[in-house]
């Protein structure tokens, strides 16, 4: 059994951010539990062709670890993964990581005031504080298609890309037209003999201004870091301004729609195809895509877009509701992630045997997306209602980590053993979030999306700006938590 002060589950950006913030405040007894053989999270797992970030690179970096030599405005996935590992190495986080340890469950022990954490490999950890940094985007969503299990060709999810798969000169099908599809389809279309893209709902697509960053400018960033900070600040405020689209501001919505429609007309000349690829819901209701290659790829002679549901999958073909059987040798599921399910099924057992899966059965909720009543000394980074549609998610993770570590530091200074959020504070926060969400495009835009659960509730998105969230986390502290003081040595503290 391994004993530690702070155990962080997940070695992606969230876990690294949490570890760095804890170290900054003097916490050294830290363990990062990672199911894979390296750090990286979603940027390690998603290796499909064209994978990239849709947030400008200088904003998709840690505030204290700027990178002056990004080569393009928007970074490729492999470059982001390299950056994260570079940060982890420079901060000496690899020695505290325990790799190939798949988390299977955790239970709070009221007697010892410790979390008992178990892994699939049979390892057991005990920790005073437990932090879930697994994020909502780690469980691939596999569509429930009749006959999918009878398919005899090569089939995989985009997040489980097989680099050994032969695409060239083969019949390929991609199911889905979301963010991953928009990035991988142009690459697949160039190599496949025939590509069929199955679209359930059309996405809104805006142009991607992804110019190269000149060498001279990269040198200036390295020599005068304040220039890079200025770029980051300007980019931040530009991204914050786009939140007006999601609030339903008529001027912003109208401008975004005009840009998207013009972008489509420039990329597609076929009026019939334009009609099939025009969304029937308000812009922003589903994730807005950024791509210059999506529409040109779909008009290629070897590409066909099939709209509407899939009727069934057979051994070597897919049959659409149009009744046509189209041959398939390679089937790529670009169907995203089960974000709401990933939150609702987290295997944590808190005070008095309360299971998080039961507590969150109707809708996941947490105070500041970071802590849940009934679960002592358990925190989340990028928990419920912290995802964004307009800005860098790393900013949210940093704000949460700063809040959590500030609470932990106050506990240490005041000799407090246990904290959990006050139920009334958690409820007030959740009521505020859901009340604001009800007025946004995510709830009123007329679409279904991965942001919402089966009942149409939204446990994923933060309805406000990043600035508003940061203000909330900065103003919150131990006064919003129930506390249990440390009365003498912690029970079991003398154990090996």
N, C-alpha and C positions, 0 to 999 in steps of 0.2 A: 504494500500500500504506500502511495506517495502522498505526503502532506504538503500543502502550499497555502499561501495567504490569499492569492488571487488566481483563480483558474479561468482562463479565457477559452471559450469553445469557438474555433474557427480562425484560420490563418489568412484570411483575405484582408482587404483594406480596413474593415471594421476592427478586426482583432489586432492588427498592427497599430492602428490609431489608439485603441484602448491601452495597449501595452506601453506605448510611448508616453501617453499622458500620465499613466500610473508611475512610470519611472521618473517623470519630470517632478512628481510630488514626493519622491523619496520611497516609493514602494519598490522593493527589489525582489521579493519572493513571489515571482510570477511564473506561471506555466501557460503556454499556448498549446491547446489540444487540436491537432489537425488530422483529418481523415486521410489525406493524400501524402505523398512523399516530398512535397515542397509547399512553401507558402504561395499565395496568389489568388485563392478564391475563384471568383467567376472568370478572372482573366487568365487563370491557369487552365480551367476546364473548357472554356469556349475557345476552340482553336480552328474554327471553320474558316474557309477562305473569305477574306474581306472583313473579318471581325475588327471593329474599331469602336471608339467612343464618340458619342454625339454631343459631348461637352468640350469646348476648347481646352487644349492641353494645359495651359498655364493655370486654369481654374480646376482642372482635374489632377491636382497635385496637392500634397500636404502643405499646409501653411508654413511650416517650419523647414520644409525640405523642397525649395524651389529647384527647378531643373532648367537651366538656361539653353540647353542644346537640343530641345525638341526640334525635329526637322520640318514638321508640318503643323498647321493650325489645329488639326484634329489627329490624335495619336492612334496608331494601329494597336490592336490588342496585345501583340507580342511585345511592343515597346512599353506598354503600360505594365505588363507583367515584369519585364526587366527592371523598370523603375521601382516597383514595389520591393522586389528582391534586393535591389541596390540599397534602398532605404533600410531594410531589415538587416542587411550585412553591416552597414555603416553604424547602426545603432546596437549591434551585437544582440539581435533578437533570436538568431538561429540557435544559440545554446539553450534558450529557455523553451524552445518548441519541441513537442513530442509528436513525431510524425507517424503516419499509418496507425493512428488511434481513432477509430470511428466511435463517436459518442452515441450511446444507446439509451441513457437515462440518468436522472439525478434525483435524489431525495434529500430533504432537509431533516437533519437529526436534531430535535429540540434539546436533547440532553447534552450533547457535545457542542451544540450551536455550530455545526459544520455541515457542509454539503457533501454527500457521498455520491461520487460520479463514477459511472461504469462505462466501459468500452466493449466493442464487439470482440476484441482480442483478449478479454478477460482481465484487463488491467483495472485497478480501482484507485481512485484519487479522493482525497479529502481536502476541502477548501473552505476557508472562512467566508470568502466572497466568490460568487459564481457569476460570470458574465457570458451571456449568449451573444456571440458575434457571427452567427451563422447567416444572417440576412435572409430575405424572403425569396431570393432567386437562386435556389440550389436544387430544387426538385423538378426535373423536366416533366412537362405535361404531355402525356401520351394520349392522343385522341381515341375516343371509344368508337372505332369504325368496325362495322360488321365485316368479318373475314380477315382482319388485319393479321391475326395469328396464323393464317393459312398462306401468307405471302412467302414465296420461295426464294425471292431475290435477296439483295442486300438492303437492309432497312436499319436506320439509326436516327436518333435525334440530333439536331444541330449542335447541342451542347456535348454530344458524345461523338464528335466527328472522327471518322476513321481515316487517317491519312493514307492508308494502304488501299483504300477503295478506288477502283478504276472508274473514272467518270467519262474519260474520252471515248467518243464514238459509241456511247450507250444510250439507251432510252431511260431518261431520268424523270422522276416526278418530285416536286416539292409541294408539301402541304403546308399552307400558311402564307400570309403576306404581311407579317409584322416586321419588327426591327431586324431580326436575324435573317429573315428571307430577303429583305431589301439589300442586305450586305452580301449574302452569298449567291443569290440568283444571278447577278451579272457575271460572276466568275464561272459558275456552272454552265451558264448559257453559252459561253465561248468554247467550251470543251465538249459538251454533250452532243450526240447526234440529234437527239430530240429532247426537249424539255417541256414538261407540262406543269404549269403552276396552278394549284387549286386554291381559289380565293373564296372564302366565306363572306368577308366584308372588306371592302376596299379601304385602304389607308389614305389619310391626308399626307402628302409628300411636299416638302419644301426644299429649295436648292441648298446644297452644301457648299459653303465658301471655304474650301479646304486648300488654300494656297500654301506653297512651300515657304518656310521662314528662311530668308536669305542668310548666308553665312555671316555677313557683316553685322546683321542684326543679332544673331546668336552671340557673336563676340561682344557686342555692346551689352547684351544681357549679362554675360559673364563678368564683364569689367565693372559695370554699374548696375548692380542688382535692383536699384530703385526703379530703373526703367521696366524691369520685369514685374515688379510690384505694381507699377502704374498700369501696365497692360492687364494684369490680373484684376485690379480694382475696376477698370473701365469695363472689362468683360463681365465682371460680376453684376454691375449695375445694368448693363444691357440685358443680361439674362433675367434679372429681376423684373425689368420692364415687361418682358413677355408674359409674365404672370397675369397681365390684364386680359389676355385671351381666355384663360381658364376661369377667370371671374365673370366672363361673359360681357366684358366691356364692348359695346357696339362698334366703336371705332377700331379697336384692336382686332376684333373678330372679323370685321369687314376687310381690313387690310390683309390679315393672314389668309383669308379665303381668296382674295384677288391674287396674291402672290402664288398660292398653291395652284390655282386654275391656270394662271399664265405659265407656270412651270410645266404643267401637264400639256398644254397646247404646244409648247416649244419642243417637248420630248415626244409627243404623239400627234401624228397628222390624221390618223384614222378616226373619224367622228364616232363610229360604232364602238371602237375600243375605248375611246375617251368616255363614252357614256357608261360602259361596263366598269370602268375604273374610277368613276366619280362616287365618293362616299355619299351615303344618304343620312348622315348624322352630322351634328355640329362639330366643327373643327376643335380638337383638343379633348373630345370625349374619350377617344382612344389615343394611344401614344402617337404623337406627330413624328413622322420619319424625315430624316435629312438624307437626300441622295441625289446625285447627278446621273447615276447609271441605271436606276430602276426602270424608268420609262423606256429609254433606248434598248434595254435588255428585253423588255416585253414585246417590242415590235420586231424583233429579229425573226427571220423566216423559219428558224428551227424551234421557236417558242410558241406555245399555245397557252392562253389563260382560260381556265374553266371556272365559271362562277357557279355559286350555289353549292349545296351540300353534296357529299360523296355518298352514293347509294351503297356500295360495297367494294371490298378489296378481295381479289382472287389470287391464285398462285403467281400469276405473271401479268396481271392487269388491274386497272382501277375502273370501276363503272360509275359514271356520274349520274345525276338525276335526269340528264338528257338521254340516258340509255346507251350512250356510246362507251364501248370498252376500249380503253387506251393502254397499249402495252407498256410495261414498266420493268426495268431490270434493277434500277437503284431507286429506293424510296427514301427521301429525306424528310423528316418531321421537323419543320421549322415552326413548332406550335407553342413555343414559349415555356413558361414555368408555372407551377401551381403555387402561386405566391400566397393566397389565402390559406390553402391547405398546409403549407409549410409552417405558417404561424400557428394555426389551430391545433396541430398535432405534435407540438414540441413536448417531449417526454419529461416534464418536470413535476415533481410531487412536493408540495410546500407544507405549510403549517397544518397540523391536524389531518394529514393525509390528503389534502386538497390537490387534485390533479389539474394542471394547467389546461389540458385538453377539455376537461369539463368546465372549468372556469371560463374558457374562451369558446365554448361550443356554439354560442349564439353569435358573438362577434368579438374578436380579439381587441382588447383595449389595455392601455397602460399609461401611467402618469408620465407625460412628456415622451411617450413611446419607450420609456427607459426602465420602468419598475411597475410591478403589479401587487396590489394588496393581497395578503395571504401567502406571499412568497418571500420570506426574509432573506436579506443579503443577496438577492438575485436581481441582476440588471440586464438590460438589453441594449445593444447598439443597433440602430435601424430596426427597432421593434415596430409595433403597430402605428400606422398613420405617420410615418416619417419619410416615405418615398416622395419624390418630386416629379413634376412634369416639365419643369422649366429651368432648373439650375443644377449645380453639381451636388450629388448626394454625399460627397465627401465632407462638404460643409456641415451637413446635418449630423454626420457621424462624429465630427470633431466637436460640435456643440454638445452632443449627448455625452461624449467621453469627458469633456471638461466638467459637465454637471455631475456626473457619477463620481469622478475622482475628487471633486470638491466636497461631496458628501462623505466619501471615505476618509478624506483628510480631516474633516471635522470630527468624525467618529473617533479617529485615532487621537486627536488632540483632547477630546472630552471623555476619553475612556468609555466609549459606547461600543457595545458588542454586536447589537443587532438593529437593523432598520428595515422598515417596509413602508410604502407610501400610505398616507391616511386615506381610507376609502372615500371620504367626502371630497378630498382633493383630486383623486383619480376620477371620480364621477363628474366633478365640475369640469375637469379638463376634457373628458370624453364628450360631455354634452356640448361644450364649446366647439370641439372639432366637428362633430356630426352636424351641429347646427349650421356651421359655416359651409360644410361640404354640400349640404342640401341646396345651397344657392349657386353652386359651381357647375361648370359644364360636365364634370365627371358624373353628376347625378341627373342633370337636366338635358344632356346632349343627345339622348335617344339612341344609345348604343349599349352593347354589353362589352365588358373588357376584363382583363386580368386583375384590374384594381378591385373588382367587386366579387362578392361571394354569390352563392346560388340564390340567395334571397334578395340580391340587389344592394346589399349594404357594402360600404367601402371601408375596410380596415387597413388599407395600404397607404393612401395618399394623405399628405399634409396639405390642408386647404389654403394655407397662407404663403407668405414669402419666407425666404431664408432669414432675412433680417428679423421678422416677427418671431420666428422660432428661436433665434439666438437670444432675443430679448427675454423671452420666457425662461429659457434655461439659465440665463445669467441672473435672473431675479429669484430663482428657486433654489432652495437649499434644505438643510436639515429640518427647518421649521415645517416642511411639508411631509415629514415622515414620522411614524411612530418609532420610538427608540426603546431599547433595553440596555441599561447600563452594565458595565463590566464590574461584577462584584467579586473581587479576588481573581485568582487564576482561572482562565477559561477551562471548563470541564474537558478533561482528556488532553490538556495541553502538554502534559509531561510524557505522552506516548511517543514511541519512536516513529 
